[in-house]
Amino acid sequence: MRDFVPIDQLALSERRPPGVLCSDTPRVRRRLREFGFARPIPVRPGRGGRLEVLGEVRPYLAALRLGLPRVPVRVLDQLDDAEADRLISIGYAGGFEDPIDEAEFYAERLADVPPGTRPSISRMARLTGKGRSYLSRTLALLDLHPAVQDHVAAGRISRAQARHLVTVRSMSRQRALADRIIRERLSERALARLIAKPSSRTSQPQRPPATGSSASPVTAPVVAQASKDPDTLRLERRVSELIGLPFEIDSELGVCRIRYFGDLDMLSGVLERLGYSE
């Protein structure tokens, strides 16, 4: 039977698996605001007159965060513990819909800290059981063009391919490469080779003015953009793949740049991946 009940009558099951990270994500809340509940929350009578949540955990938690007063439930009052455990093992299985859903979750949790507390990759690593380098690489997916993120979310581009695309600084080139991945079904290795190729952006020499033209007979030469040599591009690509973040070499200034997600803990994750530890 499906009923709408006050949300404060529900509670997470005490039989849920230990150590499982149960939480909603920004996407779940967006979907709930726009479309409502796709299915009622399966519950059974629990202690103290509360209803024990057996499944649809993420929509339930999203409703809590959104402050919804009532939620749809399906009361399974004849369920024994063995049947309840079977539902709970599915409903509390955790996991994310796709890599972008996971990245948005981590980004939100990094920002959702008590007042006076700095966002911390280390804190997130302890909470989730994930390594700092894994979290850094996952968060870096949010640097992709939104259209490319949509491809990753839909499974048209794999997580491994997305990590290569993160190293491409030009958003337009990211989109072009994403289109080629889908159209030509490029493998991860083929994509890596394609990214490593120098971009052909050298300017064409300017034509002299036509005879009889009013243009000045002396035309300033067009300076061709100095493209990076293949060895430099190859090194940039390899380091970017290793650390999971965009890495750039500026030979003229003699500097290297790493773009990371804003705090020292993420940079520590990069150093950890490079083999450095205190």
N, C-alpha and C positions, 0 to 999 in steps of 0.2 A: 504494500500500500504506500502511495506517495502523499506526503503531507508537507506543509510548510510550518516550521517550528522556530522559536527564538534561538538564535545561534548560541546564546550562553547556556543552553541546555546540553550542548554537545561537548565532548572531551576526547582528546586523542587516546587511543587504546593503551592500556598499561602492558599489553601483551606484544606491543610492537617490537621489532628486532632491535637489540641494543646497538648503538654506534651508527645508526642510519640517520643521515642528514635529511630531515623532512622539512621542506620549505616551499613556498610559492616562488614564482619568478615574475619579473615585469611582464613577460608575455602572457602568462596565465591571468594576471590581473587585467591586462588590456582586453583579453578575450572575454573575461567574465563581465567587464563593464559593457562591452559591445553586444554580446550575444546571450549573456546569462549562463545558467548551468546547462550543460549538455545532458547530464544524467543526475538523478538524485543521489545523495550521499547515503551509502548503505550503513546502517547503524543497528545496534541492538541495545536493549535496556542494560545499564551498567550500575555502578555503585552510586548511592546517594541520589537516585532518581535521574542521574545524567544519562545521556545516550552515548554509547561507545562508538567512535568512528572506526569503521572497518575498511573503508576504501575512499576513493576520490579525495585523497588527503590534500593534494596541492590546491584544488579548487576551494576546499574548506578553509585552508590557511589563507588563501587569497581573499576570501570573503571576510575573514577576521581582520585582515590588514585594511581592507576597504571600508570596514565598519558597517557591513550589511546587517540589518537587524534580524532577518529571517532567512532560512535556507531550506531548500527542498530535501527531504529525507525519505528513505525507504526502510521502514522498521522491520527487521528480521528477528522477531521475538522468539522463534522456535529454534534458533541456531545453537548448536552445542559448541564446545570449545574447539574441537578438532576442525569443524567447518569454519569457525571464526578465524582460526589460525591460518587456514588456507586462503581466505579472503585477505587477511592482514598481510600475508607474505607477498601478495600481488600489489595491494594498495599502498604498502609502505616500502616498496622495492627501491624507491629513490630513483636516481638517474635523471637525465635531462632529455628533452625532445631532440636536441641537436647541439652542435658546438656553440652557436650564437646564443641560444637559450642559456647555456652554461656560462658563457662569458658575461652576459648581462646579469646573471645571478651574482657572480663573483664581484663585478663592478659595483652593484648596488650594495652588497654586503661590506665592501671596502669603505664605502661612503657612509654606511649606516652604523656609526660608532657613537659611544656616549660622548657628551660634550667634554671638550678638553683632551680627548684622546685622538692620537694620530691614526689615520688609516694604516693598516699593517698587513703586508703579505704574510709575514710570519704568523700573525694571529689567525689569518684565514687558513694557512697551512695546518695549524694545530686543530682548527675547527673541522676542516674537511678531510684531513688525512692525506691531502695532496701535497706534492713537493712544490717548493717555491718556484722552481723553473717551469714546472707544468702550469702553474697558475699564471706565470708571466706570459707564457706562450699563448695560453687560452685568452687572456685579457687582450693581447695584441690583436686578436681577430676583430676587435671593435674599431681598429684603425682602418679596416677595409672600407671601400666605397659601399654605401647602403645597398646598391643593386647587387654587388658581389656578395654581401652578407646574406641577401635573400637567396642567392644560388647555394650558398653553404648550408643555410637552414633547410632548404628543400632537398639537399642531398645530391644536387647536380655537380657540386664541387666538394671533394673530400677534405677532411681536416688537414691531411698532409699537403694537399695542393694549396689550400688556403694559407698554410704557413709560408709557402714560397711566395704567394701573392703579397703577403704582408711586407716583404722586403722591397717591393716595388713602390717607390715614392709617388709616382705620378698616378693620380686617380683615373685619368683617362686611359692610361696604359693598363691599369688593373682591370678596367672594364673590358678593354679589347682582348686581353689575355684570357679573361673569364669566358668571353664569348667563344674564343678559339678552343678552350678546354671542352666546352659543351658541344660545339659544332664538329670538332675533329676528334673528340674523345681522347684527348691527350693524356698520356700517362704522367705520373709524377716526375719521372726522369726526363721525359720529353719537355715538360714544362720548365724544369730546372735549366735544361740546355737553352731553351728559348729565352729565358730571363737573362742568362749569362751573355747572350749576344749583344754587342754594342749597338746602341740605338743610332740609326742613320739620320742624324739631324744636322749635318753640315749644310751650310747655306750654299745655294747656287751662286756662281759669279754673276754680278749685275751686268746686263747688256748695256753697251754704250748707247747714247741717245741717237735717234735716227737723224740722217742728214736733213738739214732745214728745220730741225726742231728748235723750239725756243729754250730748251733745257740747256743748262750750263754745259760747256764742252768738257769741263773738268768734273768728273764724278768721283766721289769718295769711294774707295774700295770697301766692299762688304767683308767684314771680318768673320771668318768661319768659326763656329763654336768648336773649341777643342774638346774632342770626345776622349773619354778615358780609354786607356789601352786595355786589350783583352785580359792581361794578367791582373790588372787592378780590379776589373769587373768580376773576374773569377774569384778573387780573394774576397771581395765584398759579398758575393753570393754565398761562398762557403761559410764565412763567419756569421752571416745572417741566418743561414740554416742551422748552424750550431747553437746560437743563442736564442733563436726564435723571435728576434726583433730586428727592425731595420738597422743596418750598419753601413756607414758611408765613409769613404776615404777621400779627403781633399788634398791632393798631392801638391797643389800650389801653396796652400797655407801650412801643409805639413801636419794636419790634424785628422783624427778619426772621430766619428760621431755615432752614438747609439741612442736611438729614441726608445724611451721606456715609459711605463704607465704612471709616472709621477711620484713614486716614493722610493726611499733608499732600500726598502725591503725587496722591491722588485729588482732593483739593481743587484742586490745581494744574491737573488736567485740566478741572475745572469752570471755573476762571478762564480757561483756554486757550479753552474753547468760548465764553466771553463776550467774547473778543477781547483778553484781557490777556496780555502776554508780557514777560519780563524782558529 
